[in-house]
Amino acid sequence: MRPTGAARGIGAATAGLLARRGAGVVVADIDGAEAEETAAGLRAAGLAARALACDVTRADDIARLEAALAGRLDILVNNAAILDATPLGCLDRARFAQVQAVNETAALWVTLALRPLLAASRHARVVNIASIQGLRGAADTVAYSTAKGGLVNMTRALAVDLAPEGILVNCICPGFVDTRMALLPDGSGHEHETQWFRDIYIRHGRIPLRRPAPPDEIARAIAFFCGDDCAYVTGQVLSVDGGLSATF
């Protein structure tokens, strides 16, 4: 099993959960030091884990990752992402392209590079981590929402193309999750602790469950798509958002 963007947050929680369920994991992240710290923590708990520094937008890094897998891969979790909240009037071509490269197209190139290994597996799973913003619009999210929306439909298309090879491809769309990406860009605090968030999403029930999710709750949904109970499920998109997408 190999998740990208796995050094922290949802990726780290997923690596830990699947390792505890018996998978040998490769923790791949652009931050090699953090990836090693995450992998070392798993090894200290007696689990099989190793780390790899990997920029999923670079073809040579993807090739190095493929070589590091030593000919076997059963599960691929495409989790690498960057946050973007650029106001429309400030968005330029370079920033838009960067967000697409990390949040959308990297998942395609990693999946295609590792396709032969997945096709050789009897338990081939690809799980793409999109966002509720790939299904809903919001202010200042044109680049991010476009990338995540593309990842949602890429999941469906890949599921069709890869089904003859026995590779199942599914997608998770998290809502608000307590990760480092929820820190405010200006460094003033955490989005989930702001008054507007607590008023709109908690007090007034925009999130029906009235709380953000810890990363492990997203990891458990990912684990479903990775498990035996998912043998006849492919091309599906699951919102894990506390009911957010059910309100308007």
C-alpha positions as CSV (number, residue, x, y, z in Angstrom):
1,M,0.0,0.0,0.0
2,R,1.3,3.4,-0.9
3,P,-0.3,6.8,-0.1
4,T,1.0,10.1,-1.5
5,G,0.9,13.1,0.7
6,A,1.1,10.7,3.7
7,A,3.3,12.5,6.2
8,R,0.5,14.1,8.1
9,G,-3.3,14.6,8.3
10,I,-5.5,12.2,6.3
11,G,-2.5,10.6,4.7
12,A,-0.8,9.7,7.9
13,A,-4.0,8.5,9.5
14,T,-4.7,6.3,6.5
15,A,-1.2,4.9,6.5
16,G,-1.5,4.1,10.2
17,L,-4.9,2.4,9.9
18,L,-4.0,0.2,6.9
19,A,-0.7,-0.7,8.5
20,R,-2.5,-1.8,11.7
21,R,-4.7,-3.9,9.4
22,G,-1.7,-5.7,8.0
23,A,-0.5,-3.7,5.0
24,G,3.1,-2.8,4.5
25,V,3.1,0.9,3.7
26,V,5.3,3.3,1.9
27,V,4.8,6.8,3.2
28,A,5.4,9.1,0.3
29,D,5.5,12.8,0.7
30,I,7.2,15.9,-0.7
31,D,8.6,16.5,2.8
32,G,10.9,13.6,3.2
33,A,11.8,14.3,6.9
34,E,8.1,14.3,7.9
35,A,7.5,11.2,5.9
36,E,10.3,9.4,7.7
37,E,9.0,10.7,11.1
38,T,5.6,9.2,10.3
39,A,7.0,5.9,9.1
40,A,9.3,5.7,12.1
41,G,6.4,6.1,14.4
42,L,4.6,3.2,12.7
43,R,7.8,1.0,12.9
44,A,8.1,1.8,16.6
45,A,4.6,0.3,17.0
46,G,5.8,-2.9,15.3
47,L,4.3,-2.1,11.9
48,A,5.8,-2.4,8.4
49,A,6.5,1.1,7.1
50,R,9.1,3.0,5.1
51,A,9.3,6.6,3.8
52,L,10.1,8.1,0.5
53,A,10.5,11.8,-0.4
54,C,8.5,12.3,-3.6
55,D,7.2,15.3,-5.5
56,V,4.3,13.8,-7.4
57,T,4.4,16.5,-10.0
58,R,7.9,15.3,-11.2
59,A,8.1,12.4,-13.6
60,D,11.6,11.4,-12.2
61,D,10.3,11.3,-8.7
62,I,7.3,9.1,-9.8
63,A,9.8,6.8,-11.6
64,R,11.9,6.6,-8.4
65,L,8.8,5.7,-6.4
66,E,7.9,2.9,-8.8
67,A,11.4,1.5,-8.5
68,A,11.1,1.7,-4.7
69,L,8.0,-0.5,-4.6
70,A,10.1,-3.5,-5.7
71,G,7.5,-5.0,-8.1
72,R,4.5,-5.1,-5.8
73,L,1.6,-2.8,-5.1
74,D,-2.0,-3.6,-4.0
75,I,-3.3,-0.2,-2.9
76,L,-2.7,3.3,-4.1
77,V,-4.1,6.3,-2.2
78,N,-3.7,9.6,-4.1
79,N,-3.8,12.1,-1.3
80,A,-1.2,14.8,-2.2
81,A,-2.7,18.3,-2.4
82,I,-2.2,21.9,-1.7
83,L,-4.8,24.4,-0.5
84,D,-5.7,27.4,-2.5
85,A,-8.0,30.3,-1.6
86,T,-6.9,32.8,-4.2
87,P,-9.5,35.5,-4.9
88,L,-10.6,35.4,-8.5
89,G,-9.2,38.8,-9.3
90,C,-5.8,37.7,-8.1
91,L,-5.6,34.3,-9.8
92,D,-3.0,34.0,-12.5
93,R,-2.1,31.2,-14.9
94,A,0.9,30.0,-12.9
95,R,-1.0,29.5,-9.7
96,F,-3.9,27.9,-11.4
97,A,-1.5,25.5,-13.2
98,Q,0.3,24.6,-10.0
99,V,-2.9,23.8,-8.2
100,Q,-4.1,21.6,-11.1
101,A,-0.7,19.8,-11.3
102,V,-0.6,18.9,-7.6
103,N,-4.3,18.3,-6.8
104,E,-5.5,16.7,-10.0
105,T,-3.1,15.6,-12.7
106,A,-0.5,14.1,-10.4
107,A,-3.0,11.5,-9.4
108,L,-3.4,10.5,-13.0
109,W,0.3,10.3,-13.8
110,V,1.1,8.4,-10.5
111,T,-1.8,5.9,-11.3
112,L,-0.7,5.3,-14.8
113,A,3.0,4.9,-13.8
114,L,2.0,2.3,-11.2
115,R,-0.7,0.7,-13.4
116,P,1.4,-2.4,-14.3
117,L,2.0,-3.2,-10.6
118,L,-1.6,-2.7,-9.8
119,A,-2.7,-4.9,-12.7
120,A,-0.5,-7.7,-11.4
121,S,-2.3,-7.6,-8.0
122,R,-5.3,-9.7,-7.1
123,H,-6.4,-6.9,-4.8
124,A,-5.9,-3.7,-6.8
125,R,-7.4,-0.5,-5.3
126,V,-6.9,3.1,-6.2
127,V,-8.5,5.7,-3.9
128,N,-8.4,9.4,-4.9
129,I,-8.9,12.0,-2.2
130,A,-10.9,14.9,-3.6
131,S,-13.0,17.3,-1.5
132,I,-16.5,18.5,-1.0
133,Q,-15.3,21.5,-3.0
134,G,-15.1,19.2,-6.0
135,L,-18.9,18.9,-5.7
136,R,-19.9,22.3,-4.5
137,G,-18.9,25.9,-5.3
138,A,-17.5,28.4,-2.8
139,A,-15.9,31.8,-3.0
140,D,-12.2,32.1,-3.8
141,T,-11.9,28.4,-4.8
142,V,-11.9,28.4,-8.6
143,A,-8.4,26.7,-8.9
144,Y,-8.9,24.3,-6.0
145,S,-12.5,23.4,-6.8
146,T,-11.7,22.9,-10.5
147,A,-8.9,20.5,-9.6
148,K,-10.9,18.5,-7.1
149,G,-13.9,18.4,-9.5
150,G,-11.7,17.1,-12.2
151,L,-10.4,14.4,-9.8
152,V,-13.9,13.3,-9.1
153,N,-14.7,12.7,-12.7
154,M,-11.3,11.3,-13.4
155,T,-12.1,8.7,-10.9
156,R,-15.1,7.6,-12.8
157,A,-13.3,7.5,-16.1
158,L,-10.3,5.6,-14.7
159,A,-12.7,3.1,-13.1
160,V,-14.1,2.3,-16.5
161,D,-10.7,2.1,-18.3
162,L,-9.0,0.0,-15.5
163,A,-11.9,-2.4,-14.7
164,P,-10.8,-5.0,-17.3
165,E,-7.5,-5.2,-15.4
166,G,-9.2,-5.8,-12.1
167,I,-8.3,-2.3,-10.7
168,L,-11.0,-0.7,-8.6
169,V,-10.9,3.1,-8.5
170,N,-13.0,5.1,-6.1
171,C,-13.0,8.6,-4.6
172,I,-13.5,10.2,-1.2
173,C,-14.7,13.8,-0.8
174,P,-14.0,15.0,2.7
175,G,-15.7,18.0,4.2
176,F,-14.1,20.0,7.1
177,V,-11.2,18.0,8.6
178,D,-8.9,19.0,11.5
179,T,-5.6,19.0,9.6
180,R,-2.9,21.5,9.0
181,M,-4.7,22.6,5.8
182,A,-7.3,24.1,8.0
183,L,-4.9,26.7,9.4
184,L,-5.7,30.2,8.2
185,P,-3.3,31.4,5.5
186,D,-2.4,34.6,7.5
187,G,-1.3,32.4,10.5
188,S,-3.9,33.9,12.8
189,G,-5.3,30.6,13.9
190,H,-7.4,27.6,12.9
191,E,-10.4,27.9,10.6
192,H,-12.6,25.7,12.8
193,E,-12.1,28.0,15.8
194,T,-13.2,31.2,14.1
195,Q,-16.5,32.8,15.1
196,W,-17.9,32.5,11.6
197,F,-17.3,28.8,11.4
198,R,-18.8,28.2,14.8
199,D,-21.8,30.3,14.0
200,I,-22.6,29.0,10.5
201,Y,-21.4,25.4,10.5
202,I,-21.9,24.5,14.2
203,R,-24.5,26.6,15.9
204,H,-26.8,26.9,12.8
205,G,-26.1,23.3,11.7
206,R,-24.7,23.8,8.2
207,I,-22.8,20.7,9.2
208,P,-25.6,18.5,10.6
209,L,-23.2,16.6,12.8
210,R,-22.0,20.0,14.1
211,R,-18.3,19.3,14.2
212,P,-15.4,18.9,11.8
213,A,-13.9,15.4,11.4
214,P,-10.6,14.1,12.9
215,P,-8.4,12.6,10.2
216,D,-9.0,9.0,11.4
217,E,-12.7,9.2,10.5
218,I,-11.7,10.0,6.9
219,A,-9.2,7.2,7.0
220,R,-11.8,4.7,7.9
221,A,-13.9,5.6,4.8
222,I,-10.7,5.2,2.7
223,A,-10.1,1.8,4.3
224,F,-13.5,0.6,3.2
225,F,-12.6,1.2,-0.4
226,C,-9.3,-0.6,0.2
227,G,-10.9,-3.7,1.8
228,D,-12.5,-6.9,0.7
229,D,-16.0,-5.5,1.3
230,C,-15.4,-3.2,-1.7
231,A,-15.0,-6.1,-4.2
232,Y,-17.9,-4.9,-6.4
233,V,-17.6,-1.2,-5.9
234,T,-15.8,1.0,-8.5
235,G,-16.2,4.4,-10.0
236,Q,-17.9,5.7,-6.9
237,V,-17.6,9.1,-5.1
238,L,-18.3,9.1,-1.3
239,S,-18.8,12.4,0.6
240,V,-17.5,12.1,4.1
241,D,-18.6,15.5,5.4
242,G,-20.9,15.2,8.4
243,G,-23.9,15.8,6.3
244,L,-22.6,19.1,4.9
245,S,-23.6,18.3,1.3
246,A,-27.1,17.4,2.4
247,T,-27.9,21.0,3.4
248,F,-28.3,24.1,1.3
